Amino acid sequence: SEVCFPRTLRVAIAYNNLGTAWYAAGEIDMAVDDYSEAIEVIEEIISESKEGHSQKVLIEQFKMYLNLGNTYCVAGDDIKNKRNRQRIQRVQQEIFNKVSVS
């Protein structure tokens, strides 16, 4: 049976860390799975919470997309990597907008 955890920033970061561990072990498919789960969790946080729009959450999301992109690059998946780069640029712009408003 599947264990359900509250969808929090800590859970997203934990999935991101798991992805990094899988990546370091050379388990690219497992890394992609955990980075993708991290992104799914953090996007839920952003869509459901005012906290989701904080600079900290956006920076974590940015790191997750970078990790996923690096993994796609190593896997040779240029199509997914290109789509991921577009997401990185979007989040980067959101962070810039937060900083320039502050």
Residue pairs with C-beta under 8 A, 6 or more apart in sequence:
5 11
7 41
7 44
7 45
8 41
8 45
9 42
9 45
9 51
9 56
9 57
9 60
11 41
12 38
12 39
12 41
12 42
12 45
12 60
12 64
13 38
13 60
14 38
15 34
15 35
15 37
15 38
15 41
16 34
16 35
16 38
16 60
16 63
16 64
16 67
18 34
19 30
19 31
19 32
19 33
19 34
19 35
19 38
19 67
19 68
19 71
20 31
20 67
22 28
22 30
22 31
22 33
22 34
23 31
23 67
23 70
23 71
23 74
28 71
28 74
28 75
31 67
31 71
32 68
32 71
32 72
32 75
35 64
35 67
35 68
35 71
36 68
38 64
39 61
39 64
39 65
39 68
42 52
42 57
42 60
42 61
42 64
43 61
45 51
45 52
45 57
46 52
46 53
46 57
46 58
46 61
51 57
53 98
55 95
55 98
55 99
55 102
58 91
58 94
58 95
58 98
59 95
61 91
62 88
62 91
62 92
62 95
65 84
65 87
65 88
65 91
66 88
68 84
69 81
69 84
69 85
69 88
72 78
72 80
72 81
72 84
73 81
